[in-house]
Amino acid sequence: MLIHNKLVRDQIPEIISRTGKTFSTRILNNEEYRKELKTKSFEELNEYVNAGNDQDAIEELADLLEIIHALAECHGSTIETIEKVRKLKAEKRGGFKEKIYLIEVEDH
């Protein structure tokens, strides 16, 4: 028996059931859910960082985006609000399109 102890997508129990395997799950409370979403975000980010090609990278970015949607909801927000905040920050501070790499700043 494999022990997972991690947050999974909503249809994973159904998918496991179709294979004829038995499993156990429980529903997290809100505090546990937020904590596990944060943990899952690191897991998915690590998978993105270690992706070997563009297609795998896109798959992992999609997983990260799913986590961001869920976290936005946990914080009483929406992805649309998060996007508005992102755009405002980009207007004030820029994005990352110009590939600028800051080496040092001399303090006078």
C-alpha positions in Angstrom: 0.0 0.0 0.0 1.3 3.4 -1.0 0.8 6.3 1.5 0.4 9.6 -0.2 -1.0 12.0 2.5 -1.4 14.9 0.1 -4.1 17.1 -1.6 -5.3 15.7 -4.9 -7.5 16.9 -7.7 -11.3 16.3 -7.2 -11.6 13.4 -9.6 -8.6 11.4 -8.5 -10.7 9.2 -6.2 -13.0 8.3 -9.1 -10.0 7.6 -11.3 -8.5 5.3 -8.7 -11.8 3.6 -8.2 -12.0 2.8 -11.9 -8.8 0.8 -11.6 -10.3 -1.4 -9.0 -8.0 -0.2 -6.2 -9.3 0.7 -2.8 -8.2 3.9 -1.1 -9.1 6.2 1.8 -9.6 10.0 1.8 -10.9 12.7 4.1 -12.2 16.2 3.6 -9.9 18.9 4.9 -11.1 21.8 7.0 -10.4 25.3 5.6 -7.2 25.8 7.6 -5.8 22.4 6.5 -6.9 23.0 2.9 -5.0 26.4 2.7 -1.9 24.7 4.2 -2.1 21.8 1.7 -2.6 24.1 -1.2 0.5 26.0 -0.3 2.4 22.6 0.0 1.0 21.6 -3.3 2.1 24.8 -4.9 5.7 24.0 -4.0 5.3 20.4 -5.3 4.0 21.7 -8.7 6.6 24.5 -8.8 9.3 21.9 -8.3 7.8 19.8 -11.1 7.8 22.8 -13.4 11.5 23.6 -12.5 12.5 20.0 -13.3 10.4 19.8 -16.5 12.6 18.5 -19.4 10.7 20.1 -22.3 8.3 22.8 -23.2 5.2 20.5 -23.2 5.9 19.2 -19.7 6.6 22.8 -18.6 3.2 23.9 -19.9 1.5 21.0 -18.1 3.1 22.0 -14.8 2.3 25.7 -15.3 -1.3 24.6 -15.8 -1.2 22.8 -12.5 0.3 25.8 -10.8 -2.5 28.0 -12.3 -5.1 25.6 -10.9 -3.5 26.0 -7.5 -3.5 29.8 -7.8 -7.2 29.7 -8.7 -7.9 27.7 -5.6 -5.7 29.9 -3.4 -7.4 33.0 -4.7 -10.8 31.5 -3.6 -9.3 30.6 -0.2 -8.4 34.2 0.3 -11.9 35.4 -0.6 -10.9 36.6 -4.1 -11.0 35.5 -7.7 -8.5 34.9 -10.4 -9.9 38.1 -12.1 -9.0 40.2 -9.1 -5.6 38.6 -9.0 -5.1 39.4 -12.6 -6.1 43.1 -12.0 -3.5 43.3 -9.2 -0.9 41.7 -11.5 -1.7 44.3 -14.2 -1.4 47.2 -11.7 1.9 45.9 -10.5 3.1 45.5 -14.1 2.1 49.1 -14.8 3.9 50.5 -11.8 7.0 48.2 -11.8 7.0 46.5 -15.1 6.9 42.8 -16.0 9.7 40.5 -16.9 9.6 40.6 -20.7 12.8 42.6 -21.1 14.8 39.9 -19.3 16.7 42.4 -17.1 19.1 40.8 -14.7 20.2 43.1 -11.9 23.8 42.6 -10.9 24.4 45.2 -8.2 23.4 48.5 -6.8 26.0 50.9 -5.3 24.9 52.6 -2.2 26.2 56.2 -2.0 
